[in-house]
């Protein structure tokens, strides 16, 4: 099975950023809805510490790419995380 990391749509995004996200996917697996917000806050802090940030375009591209490889449950989780991220960014 192909990996989203090798998808041509994300080829222009720095591999360090993609690997950071891949690591977070594994760490977030199994978190409850209540645990997700504190997790995202910790992720933002870790990203800043490692000088990793994403443009809106990169985030949108990554989400659309991930959806190609995800189950319906995973897509639902991504949509909720993206909505939470955008709500808290305002």
Biopython code that builds the backbone (N, CA, C, O; Angstrom):
import numpy as np
from Bio.PDB.StructureBuilder import StructureBuilder

atoms = [
    (1, "UNK", "N", (0.838, -1.185, 0.000)),
    (1, "UNK", "CA", (0.000, 0.000, 0.000)),
    (1, "UNK", "C", (0.882, 1.248, 0.000)),
    (1, "UNK", "O", (1.854, 1.330, 0.752)),
    (2, "UNK", "N", (0.547, 2.186, -0.821)),
    (2, "UNK", "CA", (1.321, 3.415, -0.929)),
    (2, "UNK", "C", (1.131, 4.269, 0.319)),
    (2, "UNK", "O", (0.096, 4.208, 0.982)),
    (3, "UNK", "N", (2.137, 5.054, 0.620)),
    (3, "UNK", "CA", (2.093, 5.942, 1.781)),
    (3, "UNK", "C", (1.765, 7.360, 1.324)),
    (3, "UNK", "O", (2.173, 7.791, 0.246)),
    (4, "UNK", "N", (1.027, 8.068, 2.159)),
    (4, "UNK", "CA", (0.704, 9.456, 1.838)),
    (4, "UNK", "C", (1.965, 10.300, 1.764)),
    (4, "UNK", "O", (1.974, 11.331, 1.091)),
    (5, "UNK", "N", (3.033, 9.884, 2.444)),
    (5, "UNK", "CA", (4.296, 10.627, 2.412)),
    (5, "UNK", "C", (4.931, 10.634, 1.025)),
    (5, "UNK", "O", (5.711, 11.526, 0.694)),
    (6, "UNK", "N", (4.591, 9.637, 0.224)),
    (6, "UNK", "CA", (5.147, 9.530, -1.122)),
    (6, "UNK", "C", (4.212, 10.075, -2.193)),
    (6, "UNK", "O", (4.529, 10.012, -3.381)),
    (7, "UNK", "N", (3.079, 10.601, -1.793)),
    (7, "UNK", "CA", (2.108, 11.123, -2.748)),
    (7, "UNK", "C", (2.689, 12.356, -3.447)),
    (7, "UNK", "O", (3.274, 13.217, -2.791)),
    (8, "UNK", "N", (2.535, 12.446, -4.755)),
    (8, "UNK", "CA", (3.079, 13.598, -5.502)),
    (8, "UNK", "C", (2.509, 14.948, -5.050)),
    (8, "UNK", "O", (3.168, 15.977, -5.200)),
    (9, "UNK", "N", (1.302, 14.951, -4.502)),
    (9, "UNK", "CA", (0.698, 16.214, -4.070)),
    (9, "UNK", "C", (1.443, 16.869, -2.912)),
    (9, "UNK", "O", (1.359, 18.084, -2.732)),
    (10, "UNK", "N", (2.176, 16.074, -2.122)),
    (10, "UNK", "CA", (2.924, 16.643, -0.991)),
    (10, "UNK", "C", (4.430, 16.693, -1.248)),
    (10, "UNK", "O", (5.206, 17.000, -0.344)),
    (11, "UNK", "N", (4.833, 16.396, -2.458)),
    (11, "UNK", "CA", (6.268, 16.350, -2.788)),
    (11, "UNK", "C", (6.967, 17.691, -2.569)),
    (11, "UNK", "O", (8.167, 17.720, -2.292)),
    (12, "UNK", "N", (6.240, 18.791, -2.687)),
    (12, "UNK", "CA", (6.850, 20.124, -2.536)),
    (12, "UNK", "C", (7.003, 20.550, -1.073)),
    (12, "UNK", "O", (7.624, 21.575, -0.791)),
    (13, "UNK", "N", (6.439, 19.768, -0.137)),
    (13, "UNK", "CA", (6.506, 20.111, 1.291)),
    (13, "UNK", "C", (7.745, 19.468, 1.897)),
    (13, "UNK", "O", (8.044, 18.302, 1.638)),
    (14, "UNK", "N", (8.459, 20.237, 2.704)),
    (14, "UNK", "CA", (9.689, 19.775, 3.352)),
    (14, "UNK", "C", (9.465, 18.426, 4.036)),
    (14, "UNK", "O", (8.506, 18.257, 4.789)),
    (15, "UNK", "N", (10.353, 17.475, 3.771)),
    (15, "UNK", "CA", (10.247, 16.123, 4.345)),
    (15, "UNK", "C", (10.278, 16.149, 5.873)),
    (15, "UNK", "O", (9.640, 15.310, 6.508)),
    (16, "UNK", "N", (10.997, 17.081, 6.472)),
    (16, "UNK", "CA", (11.040, 17.175, 7.940)),
    (16, "UNK", "C", (9.646, 17.488, 8.483)),
    (16, "UNK", "O", (9.253, 16.956, 9.521)),
    (17, "UNK", "N", (8.904, 18.340, 7.794)),
    (17, "UNK", "CA", (7.543, 18.657, 8.205)),
    (17, "UNK", "C", (6.650, 17.432, 8.090)),
    (17, "UNK", "O", (5.855, 17.152, 8.987)),
    (18, "UNK", "N", (6.777, 16.703, 6.989)),
    (18, "UNK", "CA", (5.948, 15.517, 6.785)),
    (18, "UNK", "C", (6.270, 14.429, 7.801)),
    (18, "UNK", "O", (5.365, 13.759, 8.300)),
    (19, "UNK", "N", (7.533, 14.251, 8.105)),
    (19, "UNK", "CA", (7.927, 13.256, 9.101)),
    (19, "UNK", "C", (7.431, 13.650, 10.491)),
    (19, "UNK", "O", (7.040, 12.788, 11.278)),
    (20, "UNK", "N", (7.446, 14.946, 10.793)),
    (20, "UNK", "CA", (6.906, 15.452, 12.052)),
    (20, "UNK", "C", (5.427, 15.082, 12.159)),
    (20, "UNK", "O", (4.974, 14.613, 13.203)),
    (21, "UNK", "N", (4.684, 15.293, 11.084)),
    (21, "UNK", "CA", (3.264, 14.953, 11.076)),
    (21, "UNK", "C", (3.034, 13.456, 11.222)),
    (21, "UNK", "O", (2.137, 13.025, 11.946)),
    (22, "UNK", "N", (3.839, 12.674, 10.538)),
    (22, "UNK", "CA", (3.701, 11.219, 10.621)),
    (22, "UNK", "C", (3.894, 10.759, 12.066)),
    (22, "UNK", "O", (3.159, 9.898, 12.549)),
    (23, "UNK", "N", (4.865, 11.320, 12.738)),
    (23, "UNK", "CA", (5.113, 10.985, 14.136)),
    (23, "UNK", "C", (3.890, 11.354, 14.990)),
    (23, "UNK", "O", (3.514, 10.602, 15.889)),
    (24, "UNK", "N", (3.277, 12.501, 14.712)),
    (24, "UNK", "CA", (2.119, 12.941, 15.478)),
    (24, "UNK", "C", (0.907, 12.050, 15.243)),
    (24, "UNK", "O", (0.098, 11.840, 16.147)),
    (25, "UNK", "N", (0.786, 11.532, 14.036)),
    (25, "UNK", "CA", (-0.316, 10.620, 13.740)),
    (25, "UNK", "C", (-0.231, 9.403, 14.654)),
    (25, "UNK", "O", (-1.235, 8.972, 15.220)),
    (26, "UNK", "N", (0.967, 8.855, 14.794)),
    (26, "UNK", "CA", (1.140, 7.701, 15.666)),
    (26, "UNK", "C", (0.864, 8.059, 17.123)),
    (26, "UNK", "O", (0.233, 7.283, 17.840)),
    (27, "UNK", "N", (1.326, 9.218, 17.564)),
    (27, "UNK", "CA", (1.141, 9.634, 18.954)),
    (27, "UNK", "C", (-0.320, 9.928, 19.284)),
    (27, "UNK", "O", (-0.751, 9.719, 20.418)),
    (28, "UNK", "N", (-1.084, 10.412, 18.306)),
    (28, "UNK", "CA", (-2.481, 10.783, 18.565)),
    (28, "UNK", "C", (-3.433, 9.602, 18.450)),
    (28, "UNK", "O", (-4.603, 9.709, 18.819)),
    (29, "UNK", "N", (-2.953, 8.502, 17.953)),
    (29, "UNK", "CA", (-3.805, 7.328, 17.770)),
    (29, "UNK", "C", (-4.417, 6.908, 19.103)),
    (29, "UNK", "O", (-3.704, 6.667, 20.078)),
    (30, "UNK", "N", (-5.737, 6.824, 19.132)),
    (30, "UNK", "CA", (-6.425, 6.376, 20.333)),
    (30, "UNK", "C", (-6.793, 7.465, 21.324)),
    (30, "UNK", "O", (-7.386, 7.173, 22.363)),
    (31, "UNK", "N", (-6.455, 8.716, 21.027)),
    (31, "UNK", "CA", (-6.816, 9.798, 21.948)),
    (31, "UNK", "C", (-8.320, 10.071, 21.885)),
    (31, "UNK", "O", (-8.935, 9.996, 20.821)),
    (32, "UNK", "N", (-8.885, 10.383, 23.023)),
    (32, "UNK", "CA", (-10.300, 10.757, 23.066)),
    (32, "UNK", "C", (-10.463, 12.199, 22.600)),
    (32, "UNK", "O", (-9.488, 12.936, 22.450)),
    (33, "UNK", "N", (-11.703, 12.577, 22.379)),
    (33, "UNK", "CA", (-11.999, 13.951, 21.975)),
    (33, "UNK", "C", (-11.505, 14.937, 23.036)),
    (33, "UNK", "O", (-11.006, 16.012, 22.704)),
    (34, "UNK", "N", (-11.643, 14.574, 24.293)),
    (34, "UNK", "CA", (-11.210, 15.438, 25.390)),
    (34, "UNK", "C", (-9.680, 15.574, 25.442)),
    (34, "UNK", "O", (-9.163, 16.612, 25.857)),
    (35, "UNK", "N", (-8.975, 14.547, 25.031)),
    (35, "UNK", "CA", (-7.518, 14.560, 25.057)),
    (35, "UNK", "C", (-6.924, 15.278, 23.845)),
    (35, "UNK", "O", (-5.761, 15.680, 23.869)),
    (36, "UNK", "N", (-7.720, 15.438, 22.792)),
    (36, "UNK", "CA", (-7.199, 15.972, 21.530)),
    (36, "UNK", "C", (-6.743, 17.426, 21.647)),
    (36, "UNK", "O", (-5.684, 17.771, 21.122)),
    (37, "UNK", "N", (-7.510, 18.290, 22.319)),
    (37, "UNK", "CA", (-7.121, 19.698, 22.398)),
    (37, "UNK", "C", (-5.795, 19.880, 23.126)),
    (37, "UNK", "O", (-4.911, 20.561, 22.606)),
    (38, "UNK", "N", (-5.622, 19.285, 24.337)),
    (38, "UNK", "CA", (-4.309, 19.416, 24.992)),
    (38, "UNK", "C", (-3.180, 18.837, 24.136)),
    (38, "UNK", "O", (-2.062, 19.352, 24.147)),
    (39, "UNK", "N", (-3.472, 17.779, 23.405)),
    (39, "UNK", "CA", (-2.476, 17.188, 22.519)),
    (39, "UNK", "C", (-2.076, 18.189, 21.432)),
    (39, "UNK", "O", (-0.891, 18.359, 21.145)),
    (40, "UNK", "N", (-3.068, 18.850, 20.830)),
    (40, "UNK", "CA", (-2.769, 19.818, 19.767)),
    (40, "UNK", "C", (-1.979, 21.012, 20.301)),
    (40, "UNK", "O", (-1.119, 21.545, 19.599)),
    (41, "UNK", "N", (-2.254, 21.432, 21.518)),
    (41, "UNK", "CA", (-1.491, 22.524, 22.142)),
    (41, "UNK", "C", (-0.031, 22.088, 22.313)),
    (41, "UNK", "O", (0.890, 22.850, 22.019)),
    (42, "UNK", "N", (0.166, 20.869, 22.787)),
    (42, "UNK", "CA", (1.530, 20.345, 22.960)),
    (42, "UNK", "C", (2.239, 20.210, 21.613)),
    (42, "UNK", "O", (3.441, 20.454, 21.512)),
    (43, "UNK", "N", (1.499, 19.825, 20.591)),
    (43, "UNK", "CA", (2.071, 19.703, 19.246)),
    (43, "UNK", "C", (2.528, 21.069, 18.737)),
    (43, "UNK", "O", (3.611, 21.202, 18.168)),
    (44, "UNK", "N", (1.692, 22.074, 18.950)),
    (44, "UNK", "CA", (2.055, 23.434, 18.517)),
    (44, "UNK", "C", (3.330, 23.888, 19.208)),
    (44, "UNK", "O", (4.205, 24.487, 18.583)),
    (45, "UNK", "N", (3.431, 23.605, 20.490)),
    (45, "UNK", "CA", (4.630, 23.989, 21.246)),
    (45, "UNK", "C", (5.859, 23.252, 20.708)),
    (45, "UNK", "O", (6.915, 23.851, 20.508)),
    (46, "UNK", "N", (5.708, 21.959, 20.480)),
    (46, "UNK", "CA", (6.824, 21.173, 19.958)),
    (46, "UNK", "C", (7.235, 21.662, 18.562)),
    (46, "UNK", "O", (8.421, 21.712, 18.234)),
    (47, "UNK", "N", (6.250, 22.014, 17.761)),
    (47, "UNK", "CA", (6.545, 22.550, 16.436)),
    (47, "UNK", "C", (7.346, 23.842, 16.509)),
    (47, "UNK", "O", (8.300, 24.030, 15.756)),
    (48, "UNK", "N", (6.956, 24.730, 17.417)),
    (48, "UNK", "CA", (7.689, 25.986, 17.586)),
    (48, "UNK", "C", (9.119, 25.728, 18.041)),
    (48, "UNK", "O", (10.063, 26.353, 17.557)),
    (49, "UNK", "N", (9.261, 24.791, 18.985)),
    (49, "UNK", "CA", (10.600, 24.462, 19.492)),
    (49, "UNK", "C", (11.501, 23.914, 18.395)),
    (49, "UNK", "O", (12.717, 24.104, 18.426)),
    (50, "UNK", "N", (10.900, 23.235, 17.429)),
    (50, "UNK", "CA", (11.666, 22.645, 16.324)),
    (50, "UNK", "C", (11.603, 23.484, 15.050)),
    (50, "UNK", "O", (12.007, 23.034, 13.978)),
    (51, "UNK", "N", (11.085, 24.721, 15.180)),
    (51, "UNK", "CA", (10.955, 25.628, 14.030)),
    (51, "UNK", "C", (10.186, 24.997, 12.873)),
    (51, "UNK", "O", (10.548, 25.152, 11.707)),
    (52, "UNK", "N", (9.120, 24.284, 13.220)),
    (52, "UNK", "CA", (8.279, 23.669, 12.201)),
    (52, "UNK", "C", (6.941, 24.390, 12.209)),
    (52, "UNK", "O", (6.241, 24.424, 13.221)),
    (53, "UNK", "N", (6.605, 24.958, 11.083)),
    (53, "UNK", "CA", (5.300, 25.598, 10.930)),
    (53, "UNK", "C", (4.793, 25.302, 9.528)),
    (53, "UNK", "O", (5.562, 24.976, 8.624)),
    (54, "UNK", "N", (3.498, 25.422, 9.372)),
    (54, "UNK", "CA", (2.857, 25.095, 8.111)),
    (54, "UNK", "C", (2.047, 26.274, 7.627)),
    (54, "UNK", "O", (1.404, 26.966, 8.416)),
    (55, "UNK", "N", (2.081, 26.499, 6.329)),
    (55, "UNK", "CA", (1.222, 27.518, 5.742)),
    (55, "UNK", "C", (-0.183, 26.929, 5.630)),
    (55, "UNK", "O", (-0.361, 25.713, 5.706)),
    (56, "UNK", "N", (-1.168, 27.789, 5.451)),
    (56, "UNK", "CA", (-2.543, 27.313, 5.244)),
    (56, "UNK", "C", (-2.608, 26.393, 4.027)),
    (56, "UNK", "O", (-3.304, 25.377, 4.043)),
    (57, "UNK", "N", (-1.879, 26.756, 2.975)),
    (57, "UNK", "CA", (-1.863, 25.938, 1.758)),
    (57, "UNK", "C", (-1.296, 24.545, 2.052)),
    (57, "UNK", "O", (-1.837, 23.542, 1.585)),
    (58, "UNK", "N", (-0.212, 24.486, 2.823)),
    (58, "UNK", "CA", (0.374, 23.191, 3.167)),
    (58, "UNK", "C", (-0.602, 22.349, 3.987)),
    (58, "UNK", "O", (-0.745, 21.149, 3.749)),
    (59, "UNK", "N", (-1.265, 22.976, 4.943)),
    (59, "UNK", "CA", (-2.227, 22.253, 5.775)),
    (59, "UNK", "C", (-3.349, 21.686, 4.910)),
    (59, "UNK", "O", (-3.703, 20.513, 5.034)),
    (60, "UNK", "N", (-3.905, 22.517, 4.039)),
    (60, "UNK", "CA", (-4.982, 22.061, 3.161)),
    (60, "UNK", "C", (-4.527, 20.925, 2.258)),
    (60, "UNK", "O", (-5.254, 19.950, 2.070)),
    (61, "UNK", "N", (-3.328, 21.046, 1.699)),
    (61, "UNK", "CA", (-2.785, 20.006, 0.818)),
    (61, "UNK", "C", (-2.584, 18.706, 1.580)),
    (61, "UNK", "O", (-2.925, 17.631, 1.087)),
    (62, "UNK", "N", (-2.037, 18.803, 2.767)),
    (62, "UNK", "CA", (-1.786, 17.607, 3.578)),
    (62, "UNK", "C", (-3.096, 16.924, 3.942)),
    (62, "UNK", "O", (-3.209, 15.703, 3.835)),
    (63, "UNK", "N", (-4.081, 17.693, 4.369)),
    (63, "UNK", "CA", (-5.372, 17.108, 4.746)),
    (63, "UNK", "C", (-6.013, 16.418, 3.546)),
    (63, "UNK", "O", (-6.495, 15.291, 3.662)),
    (64, "UNK", "N", (-6.022, 17.083, 2.402)),
    (64, "UNK", "CA", (-6.620, 16.477, 1.203)),
    (64, "UNK", "C", (-5.878, 15.205, 0.790)),
    (64, "UNK", "O", (-6.493, 14.238, 0.341)),
    (65, "UNK", "N", (-4.569, 15.214, 0.942)),
    (65, "UNK", "CA", (-3.773, 14.035, 0.602)),
    (65, "UNK", "C", (-4.051, 12.902, 1.576)),
    (65, "UNK", "O", (-4.250, 11.760, 1.162)),
    (66, "UNK", "N", (-4.067, 13.210, 2.865)),
    (66, "UNK", "CA", (-4.336, 12.186, 3.869)),
    (66, "UNK", "C", (-5.703, 11.535, 3.657)),
    (66, "UNK", "O", (-5.863, 10.333, 3.863)),
    (67, "UNK", "N", (-6.666, 12.320, 3.252)),
    (67, "UNK", "CA", (-8.019, 11.792, 3.034)),
    (67, "UNK", "C", (-8.049, 10.723, 1.943)),
    (67, "UNK", "O", (-8.898, 9.833, 1.970)),
    (68, "UNK", "N", (-7.137, 10.805, 0.994)),
    (68, "UNK", "CA", (-7.089, 9.800, -0.074)),
    (68, "UNK", "C", (-6.718, 8.423, 0.461)),
    (68, "UNK", "O", (-7.050, 7.408, -0.152)),
    (69, "UNK", "N", (-6.033, 8.382, 1.598)),
    (69, "UNK", "CA", (-5.511, 7.135, 2.150)),
    (69, "UNK", "C", (-6.234, 6.718, 3.441)),
    (69, "UNK", "O", (-5.867, 5.718, 4.057)),
    (70, "UNK", "N", (-7.248, 7.473, 3.846)),
    (70, "UNK", "CA", (-7.872, 7.280, 5.154)),
    (70, "UNK", "C", (-9.222, 6.577, 5.076)),
    (70, "UNK", "O", (-9.887, 6.560, 4.040)),
    (71, "UNK", "N", (-9.597, 5.999, 6.212)),
    (71, "UNK", "CA", (-10.926, 5.410, 6.358)),
    (71, "UNK", "C", (-11.921, 6.534, 6.669)),
    (71, "UNK", "O", (-11.527, 7.674, 6.918)),
    (72, "UNK", "N", (-13.204, 6.198, 6.651)),
    (72, "UNK", "CA", (-14.234, 7.194, 6.977)),
    (72, "UNK", "C", (-14.054, 7.730, 8.401)),
    (72, "UNK", "O", (-14.222, 8.927, 8.635)),
    (73, "UNK", "N", (-13.718, 6.868, 9.338)),
    (73, "UNK", "CA", (-13.493, 7.310, 10.726)),
    (73, "UNK", "C", (-12.301, 8.250, 10.811)),
    (73, "UNK", "O", (-12.351, 9.253, 11.522)),
    (74, "UNK", "N", (-11.240, 7.936, 10.098)),
    (74, "UNK", "CA", (-10.047, 8.787, 10.100)),
    (74, "UNK", "C", (-10.344, 10.135, 9.463)),
    (74, "UNK", "O", (-9.862, 11.163, 9.938)),
    (75, "UNK", "N", (-11.125, 10.143, 8.399)),
    (75, "UNK", "CA", (-11.502, 11.392, 7.729)),
    (75, "UNK", "C", (-12.323, 12.257, 8.684)),
    (75, "UNK", "O", (-12.114, 13.467, 8.764)),
    (76, "UNK", "N", (-13.251, 11.641, 9.403)),
    (76, "UNK", "CA", (-14.056, 12.371, 10.375)),
    (76, "UNK", "C", (-13.167, 12.995, 11.448)),
    (76, "UNK", "O", (-13.358, 14.154, 11.817)),
    (77, "UNK", "N", (-12.205, 12.238, 11.945)),
    (77, "UNK", "CA", (-11.278, 12.735, 12.959)),
    (77, "UNK", "C", (-10.455, 13.908, 12.410)),
    (77, "UNK", "O", (-10.255, 14.907, 13.101)),
    (78, "UNK", "N", (-9.980, 13.782, 11.169)),
    (78, "UNK", "CA", (-9.200, 14.869, 10.546)),
    (78, "UNK", "C", (-10.037, 16.125, 10.404)),
    (78, "UNK", "O", (-9.560, 17.227, 10.678)),
    (79, "UNK", "N", (-11.286, 15.967, 9.975)),
    (79, "UNK", "CA", (-12.161, 17.127, 9.816)),
    (79, "UNK", "C", (-12.372, 17.838, 11.154)),
    (79, "UNK", "O", (-12.372, 19.068, 11.212)),
    (80, "UNK", "N", (-12.551, 17.068, 12.220)),
    (80, "UNK", "CA", (-12.738, 17.654, 13.547)),
    (80, "UNK", "C", (-11.470, 18.352, 14.018)),
    (80, "UNK", "O", (-11.538, 19.444, 14.583)),
    (81, "UNK", "N", (-10.317, 17.737, 13.793)),
    (81, "UNK", "CA", (-9.051, 18.351, 14.202)),
    (81, "UNK", "C", (-8.807, 19.636, 13.420)),
    (81, "UNK", "O", (-8.376, 20.638, 13.990)),
    (82, "UNK", "N", (-9.081, 19.613, 12.118)),
    (82, "UNK", "CA", (-8.871, 20.801, 11.289)),
    (82, "UNK", "C", (-9.794, 21.932, 11.733)),
    (82, "UNK", "O", (-9.377, 23.089, 11.790)),
    (83, "UNK", "N", (-11.044, 21.602, 12.045)),
    (83, "UNK", "CA", (-11.992, 22.625, 12.500)),
    (83, "UNK", "C", (-11.539, 23.208, 13.839)),
    (83, "UNK", "O", (-11.607, 24.419, 14.045)),
    (84, "UNK", "N", (-11.084, 22.359, 14.735)),
    (84, "UNK", "CA", (-10.594, 22.812, 16.034)),
    (84, "UNK", "C", (-9.365, 23.702, 15.865)),
    (84, "UNK", "O", (-9.236, 24.731, 16.528)),
    (85, "UNK", "N", (-8.470, 23.298, 14.975)),
    (85, "UNK", "CA", (-7.256, 24.076, 14.705)),
    (85, "UNK", "C", (-7.627, 25.466, 14.177)),
    (85, "UNK", "O", (-7.116, 26.476, 14.663)),
    (86, "UNK", "N", (-8.503, 25.512, 13.198)),
    (86, "UNK", "CA", (-8.865, 26.797, 12.605)),
    (86, "UNK", "C", (-9.630, 27.677, 13.592)),
    (86, "UNK", "O", (-9.449, 28.895, 13.604)),
    (87, "UNK", "N", (-10.475, 27.077, 14.411)),
    (87, "UNK", "CA", (-11.228, 27.831, 15.419)),
    (87, "UNK", "C", (-10.287, 28.473, 16.425)),
    (87, "UNK", "O", (-10.480, 29.628, 16.805)),
    (88, "UNK", "N", (-9.277, 27.741, 16.857)),
    (88, "UNK", "CA", (-8.351, 28.253, 17.870)),
    (88, "UNK", "C", (-7.298, 29.176, 17.287)),
    (88, "UNK", "O", (-6.637, 29.903, 18.028)),
    (89, "UNK", "N", (-7.134, 29.161, 15.993)),
    (89, "UNK", "CA", (-6.146, 30.029, 15.347)),
    (89, "UNK", "C", (-6.668, 31.462, 15.224)),
    (89, "UNK", "O", (-5.887, 32.408, 15.121)),
    (90, "UNK", "N", (-7.982, 31.611, 15.237)),
    (90, "UNK", "CA", (-8.603, 32.936, 15.077)),
    (90, "UNK", "C", (-8.413, 33.801, 16.277)),
    (90, "UNK", "O", (-8.877, 34.941, 16.296)),
]
sb = StructureBuilder()
sb.init_structure("model")
sb.init_model(0)
sb.init_chain("A")
sb.init_seg("    ")
for serial, (resi, resn, name, xyz) in enumerate(atoms, 1):
    if name == "N":
        sb.init_residue(resn, " ", resi, " ")
    sb.init_atom(name, np.array(xyz, "f"), 0.0, 1.0, " ", f" {name:<3s}", serial, name[0])
structure = sb.get_structure()
